Amino acid sequence: MAQAAHTNAIDSHSSQIQVEHDKKRRQFVIRLNGSHDRAVLLYEYVGKKTVDLQHTEVPDAYRGRGIAKHLAKAAMDFVVEEDLKAHLTCWYIQKYVKENPQPQYFEHIYQ
């Protein structure tokens, strides 16, 4: 498996958002406007097949644009694809799953 996986998505402004998965650093990253600004979702392995989705951060200047939603989707899709179990420490991931109730997500979440 490659070290960095990419997921493409379109935001509400019709510009392309690319989510990078840095498995070595255990984070999902969106580089914003080709600059050094980045939105990140951090996770840790807390068991062999268990991850804790810990924190999502979007710089203030980019908040309210749906960027965190792309990070959350990429992280939850990763959990499903790798057949992992997830602890949802991050409040935003909890909100995302509640607002996007996919059965495959619930099967992989510690309640």
LINRANOR-V123431 format. One record per residue. PHI is phi in whole degrees, 0 to 359 (999 if undefined). OMEGA is omega in whole degrees, -180 to 180 (999 if undefined). D_FIRST is the distance of its C-alpha to the first C-alpha in Angstrom with 1 decimal. Layout:
phi=PHI omega=OMEGA d_first=D_FIRST
phi=PHI omega=OMEGA d_first=D_FIRST
This chain:
phi=999 omega=-178 d_first=0.0
phi=291 omega=-180 d_first=3.8
phi=291 omega=-179 d_first=6.6
phi=236 omega=177 d_first=8.6
phi=255 omega=-178 d_first=8.7
phi=239 omega=175 d_first=12.2
phi=234 omega=179 d_first=14.7
phi=258 omega=178 d_first=18.2
phi=210 omega=-180 d_first=21.4
phi=246 omega=178 d_first=25.1
phi=267 omega=-175 d_first=27.4
phi=292 omega=179 d_first=31.1
phi=262 omega=178 d_first=32.1
phi=61 omega=173 d_first=30.2
phi=260 omega=-175 d_first=28.1
phi=277 omega=177 d_first=24.4
phi=248 omega=-180 d_first=22.3
phi=248 omega=177 d_first=18.7
phi=263 omega=177 d_first=16.7
phi=257 omega=177 d_first=14.0
phi=253 omega=178 d_first=11.7
phi=263 omega=-176 d_first=11.9
phi=293 omega=-180 d_first=10.1
phi=297 omega=-180 d_first=12.1
phi=268 omega=179 d_first=15.3
phi=55 omega=178 d_first=14.5
phi=205 omega=171 d_first=15.9
phi=255 omega=-173 d_first=15.9
phi=227 omega=169 d_first=18.0
phi=239 omega=176 d_first=20.3
phi=276 omega=-172 d_first=22.2
phi=259 omega=177 d_first=25.7
phi=54 omega=177 d_first=27.8
phi=66 omega=-178 d_first=26.0
phi=260 omega=178 d_first=27.7
phi=278 omega=177 d_first=26.8
phi=292 omega=-179 d_first=27.2
phi=218 omega=169 d_first=24.1
phi=258 omega=-176 d_first=23.7
phi=224 omega=169 d_first=21.3
phi=233 omega=-177 d_first=20.3
phi=258 omega=175 d_first=19.7
phi=217 omega=176 d_first=18.4
phi=224 omega=170 d_first=18.4
phi=280 omega=178 d_first=17.3
phi=245 omega=177 d_first=20.7
phi=189 omega=-177 d_first=19.8
phi=299 omega=-178 d_first=17.0
phi=235 omega=-178 d_first=16.3
phi=229 omega=176 d_first=18.4
phi=240 omega=173 d_first=18.0
phi=246 omega=177 d_first=21.0
phi=278 omega=-163 d_first=20.8
phi=268 omega=-168 d_first=23.4
phi=202 omega=174 d_first=24.5
phi=239 omega=-180 d_first=24.4
phi=222 omega=176 d_first=26.3
phi=237 omega=178 d_first=27.5
phi=306 omega=-176 d_first=30.1
phi=311 omega=-176 d_first=33.6
phi=295 omega=-176 d_first=34.2
phi=247 omega=-178 d_first=31.3
phi=290 omega=178 d_first=32.0
phi=81 omega=-179 d_first=33.2
phi=249 omega=180 d_first=31.1
phi=82 omega=-178 d_first=28.5
phi=292 omega=-179 d_first=25.7
phi=298 omega=179 d_first=24.9
phi=299 omega=179 d_first=24.6
phi=293 omega=177 d_first=21.5
phi=295 omega=-179 d_first=19.9
phi=297 omega=179 d_first=21.0
phi=297 omega=180 d_first=19.7
phi=299 omega=-180 d_first=16.2
phi=294 omega=-180 d_first=16.3
phi=292 omega=176 d_first=17.8
phi=297 omega=176 d_first=15.5
phi=299 omega=179 d_first=12.6
phi=302 omega=-180 d_first=14.9
phi=293 omega=-177 d_first=15.7
phi=298 omega=-179 d_first=12.3
phi=269 omega=-179 d_first=11.1
phi=54 omega=179 d_first=14.7
phi=259 omega=169 d_first=15.8
phi=252 omega=-176 d_first=19.4
phi=232 omega=166 d_first=20.5
phi=265 omega=-179 d_first=23.5
phi=256 omega=179 d_first=24.7
phi=288 omega=-178 d_first=26.6
phi=290 omega=-179 d_first=26.4
phi=296 omega=-178 d_first=29.4
phi=292 omega=178 d_first=27.9
phi=296 omega=177 d_first=25.0
phi=301 omega=179 d_first=27.8
phi=297 omega=-179 d_first=29.7
phi=301 omega=-178 d_first=26.9
phi=295 omega=178 d_first=26.3
phi=296 omega=-178 d_first=30.1
phi=278 omega=180 d_first=30.5
phi=231 omega=-172 d_first=27.6
phi=287 omega=178 d_first=28.2
phi=272 omega=-180 d_first=25.4
phi=306 omega=-178 d_first=25.8
phi=294 omega=177 d_first=22.0
phi=290 omega=-176 d_first=22.1
phi=298 omega=179 d_first=25.1
phi=293 omega=-174 d_first=23.6
phi=247 omega=-178 d_first=21.1
phi=250 omega=171 d_first=23.5
phi=285 omega=-178 d_first=25.8
phi=271 omega=999 d_first=29.2
